[in-house]
Amino acid sequence: MDVVPGLWRLRRWAAPVALVVLVVGAVAGVALRVDGDPYGYERASRFTVTVGRVNAEPQVRGPEPWIRVDASTADHRQRLTDAERPPSSTGEATEVIAGPKGVFVAASSFEGRCETRLHRFRLTRAGHVTGLEPVRGGVVPALVAGLAMSPDGRRLAFATAPCAEGRPAAGPPRAALTVLDLGTGRRRMWGASGATVIGEIIWAADSRTVGYTLGDVGGKWETARFGRTGTVIEHAAVHALDTGAGGGDLRAGRVLFRTPDGSRLTSGVMGPDGRTGHGTMKRGTPPSTVYFTFAEGRGIHVTRTKPPDDGFTVSFSVVLRDPPPYACLGGVDSFGRETDGLYTSDGGLPLSCLSASASRP
């Protein structure tokens, strides 16, 4: 599917403000139960950091902020505490995650330039950005998505994609995973043969195992919600990769779950133990959305089955655990090119990547 230059960025980041405020408010202010989440309730958070076009708010005067920080009040409202301007030689912020020990990491890219820059920072007790600095080795000559930090805070994992004019390059997608050592700035990469997409990147509690979904693109054309069409993402599976082992093949990671024939994976997240997890998939006969948990070598346990939605719905996954995942979890394609298990090529909007929350420092 052809995309007008610049439209990919608009579709990915220019979400309706009211919708994003609703999502951010739910993340920051209340304990929310998520369908299919075997870990139970989220913990309420003190501050919410947002990036991207969602920053447009009457409370902020002047140019649109690069990073916005809001505090949760006792009555579950949001109060602006900081509106950070972009550092010099830095593009638009596109993703942010909260890491261990109060560290945040933000990714930014330039309009029309194939380069992503990573920065890290902290928050003061009053909710102000402090210590903003470039990540060592964090200038990447590609688009970056699906940020995930290891629980020990030493490494960052993310997906990369070649680009043209600030958007994914034309042609079949190629899944690629990079692990960046935050101390040395050294990077290690893994890839997969054929047209593939990678998503749901997350570290296990051992800070060595990385979980992710991997799927093949090139199946038959089908229609998803709102009349969008795309090719079926086939053979989608949740993998667990030992980043300390040799090799560079994403398919070599242990398979924790593989999507059954006739179904399309829409979410699959590895758990902290590196062997279990949870997910959602679409079934065609009868049409339904299935929420399930899985365990390596033991198949799945269906927790809920829901018939097709008749109206407009927004599905997102925000799961905070102990320890928290420190991950973006933007779907089975980190670059938002998936809808209902179909590859649509023109990019979407992973809402979970636009905000990160943390308790009081």
C-alpha positions in Angstrom: 0.0 0.0 0.0 1.5 3.3 -1.1 1.7 6.2 1.4 2.0 9.9 0.7 5.3 11.2 2.1 4.7 12.6 5.6 1.4 10.8 6.0 2.9 7.9 8.0 4.0 10.3 10.7 0.6 12.0 10.8 -1.2 8.7 11.1 1.1 7.3 13.7 1.3 10.3 16.1 -1.6 12.7 15.4 -4.3 10.9 17.5 -7.4 12.7 18.7 -6.3 14.5 21.9 -9.5 13.6 23.8 -8.8 9.9 23.1 -5.3 10.0 24.3 -6.2 12.1 27.4 -8.7 9.4 28.3 -6.1 6.6 28.0 -3.5 8.6 29.9 -5.9 9.4 32.6 -6.8 5.8 33.0 -3.1 4.8 33.2 -2.2 7.5 35.7 -5.2 8.0 38.0 -6.9 4.7 38.8 -6.4 1.0 39.3 -7.7 -0.5 36.0 -8.4 -4.1 35.3 -7.2 -5.2 31.8 -9.0 -8.1 30.0 -6.9 -11.2 29.8 -4.3 -9.8 32.3 -3.3 -12.7 34.6 -1.4 -10.3 36.9 -4.5 -8.5 38.2 -4.7 -4.8 38.9 -2.4 -2.1 38.0 -0.8 0.1 40.6 -1.8 3.8 40.7 1.0 6.1 39.6 2.0 9.6 40.7 3.3 11.1 37.4 2.6 10.6 33.8 5.1 11.6 31.1 3.7 12.0 27.5 5.4 12.7 24.2 4.4 13.5 20.6 1.5 15.4 19.2 -0.7 14.5 22.2 1.0 17.4 24.1 -1.3 20.0 22.5 -3.1 21.3 25.6 -4.5 24.7 26.6 -2.4 24.6 29.8 0.8 24.8 27.7 1.6 28.2 26.2 4.1 28.7 23.4 5.6 25.9 21.2 4.4 22.4 21.6 6.6 20.7 24.4 8.9 17.8 23.6 8.0 16.1 26.8 5.1 16.8 29.1 4.7 15.8 32.8 1.4 15.7 34.7 0.8 14.8 38.3 -2.2 12.8 39.4 -4.4 14.6 41.9 -6.4 13.1 44.7 -9.6 13.4 42.6 -8.0 11.6 39.7 -7.3 14.7 37.6 -4.1 15.7 35.8 -2.1 18.8 36.8 0.7 20.0 34.6 4.1 20.0 36.3 6.5 20.5 33.4 6.6 21.1 29.7 10.1 20.3 28.5 11.4 21.9 25.3 13.5 19.7 22.9 17.2 19.5 23.3 19.3 21.0 20.5 19.7 18.9 17.3 16.8 16.6 18.4 13.7 15.7 16.5 10.2 15.0 17.6 9.8 12.7 20.5 8.0 9.5 19.4 8.2 7.1 22.3 8.9 7.1 26.1 9.3 4.4 28.7 9.8 4.4 32.4 12.8 2.3 33.5 14.1 1.1 36.9 15.3 3.5 39.6 13.3 6.4 38.3 15.0 6.6 34.8 13.0 7.5 31.7 14.1 6.9 28.1 12.7 8.8 25.2 13.2 8.2 21.4 13.0 11.0 18.9 13.3 11.2 15.1 13.7 14.0 12.6 11.2 14.8 9.9 12.7 13.6 6.6 15.8 12.1 8.2 16.5 8.4 8.8 17.9 8.8 12.3 16.6 8.2 15.8 18.2 9.7 19.0 17.7 8.3 22.5 17.8 10.4 25.6 17.3 9.6 29.3 16.2 11.7 32.2 14.6 11.6 35.7 11.9 13.5 37.5 12.3 15.6 40.6 9.9 15.1 43.6 7.9 18.0 42.2 7.6 16.4 38.8 10.2 18.4 36.8 12.5 16.8 34.2 16.1 16.7 35.4 19.4 15.2 34.1 18.3 15.1 30.5 21.2 13.7 28.5 21.9 11.6 25.3 22.1 7.9 25.8 25.6 6.6 25.0 25.5 4.9 21.6 22.0 6.2 21.2 22.2 7.7 17.8 20.7 5.1 15.5 20.7 5.4 11.7 17.1 4.0 11.4 13.6 4.3 12.9 13.3 2.9 16.4 10.2 1.5 18.1 9.2 -0.8 20.9 11.6 0.4 23.6 12.2 -2.0 26.5 14.7 -1.6 29.4 16.1 -4.5 31.4 15.1 -4.7 35.0 18.7 -4.1 36.1 18.8 -0.9 34.1 21.9 -1.9 32.1 20.5 -2.6 28.6 17.9 -1.3 26.2 16.1 -3.4 23.6 14.2 -2.0 20.6 13.1 -2.8 17.0 14.6 -0.9 14.1 13.5 -0.4 10.5 15.2 1.2 7.5 13.4 4.4 6.5 12.9 7.0 3.7 11.9 10.6 4.4 11.2 9.8 8.1 8.9 6.8 7.6 9.5 3.1 7.1 11.1 2.3 3.7 8.9 0.8 1.0 9.1 -2.9 0.4 8.6 -6.0 2.6 9.3 -5.4 6.3 12.3 -7.0 7.9 12.2 -7.7 11.6 15.3 -6.5 13.5 16.1 -6.4 17.2 18.9 -4.3 18.8 20.2 -4.5 22.3 22.1 -1.5 23.5 24.5 -1.6 26.5 23.8 1.6 28.3 27.2 1.6 30.0 29.5 1.0 27.0 27.2 2.1 24.1 27.8 -1.1 22.3 25.0 -2.6 20.2 24.2 -6.1 19.2 21.6 -7.0 16.5 19.4 -10.0 15.6 17.4 -10.4 12.4 15.0 -12.8 10.7 14.9 -14.0 7.1 11.9 -13.2 4.8 9.3 -10.5 5.2 8.7 -10.4 9.0 7.5 -8.1 11.8 8.5 -8.0 15.4 6.7 -6.6 18.4 5.8 -6.8 22.1 9.4 -6.5 23.1 10.0 -7.1 26.9 12.7 -8.3 29.2 12.4 -11.2 31.7 13.3 -10.6 35.3 16.7 -12.1 34.7 17.7 -9.1 32.5 19.1 -11.6 30.0 16.1 -13.0 28.2 14.1 -10.9 25.8 10.6 -11.8 24.8 9.0 -10.7 21.5 6.4 -11.7 18.9 7.6 -12.6 15.4 5.4 -13.1 12.4 5.6 -13.6 8.6 4.1 -11.1 6.2 2.8 -12.3 2.9 -0.4 -14.2 3.5 -3.8 -13.6 1.8 -5.5 -10.2 1.8 -8.3 -9.6 4.2 -10.4 -6.7 5.6 -9.9 -5.4 9.1 -11.9 -2.8 11.1 -13.0 0.4 9.4 -12.6 -1.1 6.0 -8.8 -1.3 6.1 -7.2 -4.1 4.2 -3.9 -5.9 4.7 -2.1 -9.2 4.4 -2.4 -11.8 7.1 0.5 -12.0 9.5 1.2 -15.8 9.5 3.0 -18.2 11.8 3.0 -15.5 14.6 4.7 -16.8 17.7 6.0 -15.5 21.1 9.7 -16.1 21.4 12.2 -15.9 24.3 15.7 -15.1 23.3 18.8 -15.6 25.4 20.8 -12.5 24.6 23.9 -14.0 26.2 24.1 -16.9 23.7 25.7 -16.8 20.3 24.0 -16.2 16.9 21.9 -13.5 15.4 18.7 -15.2 14.3 15.4 -14.1 15.9 13.8 -17.4 14.9 16.3 -19.2 17.2 14.6 -17.9 20.3 12.5 -20.5 22.3 8.9 -20.6 21.1 6.6 -20.1 24.1 3.4 -19.9 22.0 2.5 -20.3 18.4 -0.8 -19.0 16.9 -3.1 -21.9 15.8 -4.1 -22.1 12.1 -7.1 -20.1 11.4 -6.4 -17.5 14.1 -4.5 -14.1 14.0 -2.4 -13.0 16.9 -3.1 -9.4 18.0 -1.1 -9.4 21.3 1.4 -11.8 23.0 3.4 -10.7 26.0 6.0 -12.9 27.7 5.9 -12.9 31.5 8.7 -12.0 34.0 9.7 -15.7 34.3 10.6 -16.0 30.6 8.3 -19.1 30.2 4.7 -17.9 30.5 2.6 -15.0 29.3 -0.7 -13.7 28.0 -2.2 -12.5 24.8 -5.2 -12.0 22.5 -6.1 -13.4 19.1 -8.8 -13.2 16.5 -10.6 -16.3 15.4 -12.7 -16.5 12.2 -15.0 -19.5 13.0 -17.0 -18.4 14.8 -15.7 -14.7 14.6 -14.4 -13.8 18.1 -11.6 -12.3 20.1 -9.9 -14.7 22.5 -8.0 -13.7 25.6 -5.6 -16.3 26.9 -2.6 -17.2 29.0 0.2 -19.5 27.8 3.1 -21.5 29.2 6.0 -23.0 27.4 5.3 -26.6 26.4 1.8 -26.6 27.9 -0.4 -24.8 25.4 -2.9 -22.1 26.3 -5.7 -21.4 28.8 -8.6 -19.3 27.4 -9.7 -16.7 30.0 -12.4 -15.0 27.9 -14.0 -15.1 24.5 -15.7 -12.0 23.1 -17.9 -11.7 20.0 -17.1 -9.1 17.3 -17.6 -5.5 18.2 -20.4 -3.7 16.4 -19.2 -0.1 17.2 -16.0 1.9 17.6 -13.6 0.4 20.2 -10.1 1.0 21.2 -8.0 -1.9 22.4 -4.8 -1.3 24.4 -2.7 -3.1 26.9 -1.0 -1.5 29.8 0.3 -4.0 32.4 2.3 -3.0 35.4 3.8 -5.8 37.4 6.2 -6.4 40.3 8.8 -5.9 38.9 7.3 -3.7 36.2 8.1 -4.5 32.6 9.7 -1.2 31.7 8.5 -1.7 28.1 6.4 0.0 25.4 4.4 -3.1 24.3 3.1 -1.5 21.1 1.5 -4.6 19.6 2.8 -7.4 17.4 4.4 -4.9 15.1 6.3 -2.3 17.0 5.9 0.2 14.2 2.1 0.1 14.3 1.5 -1.4 10.9 -0.8 -4.2 12.2 -4.6 -4.1 12.6 -6.5 -7.2 13.8 -3.5 -9.4 12.9 -3.2 -7.9 9.4 -0.1 -6.1 8.1 -1.4 -2.7 6.7 2.0 -1.1 5.9 1.0 2.5 6.5 1.5 2.7 10.3 -0.8 3.0 13.2 -0.7 4.5 16.7 0.5 2.3 19.6 -1.1 4.3 22.4 1.0 2.6 25.1 4.2 4.1 23.6 3.1 7.7 23.9 3.1 7.8 27.7 4.9 6.3 30.7 4.0 6.5 34.4 5.9 6.4 37.6 5.3 6.9 41.3 6.8 9.8 43.3 10.6 9.8 43.1 
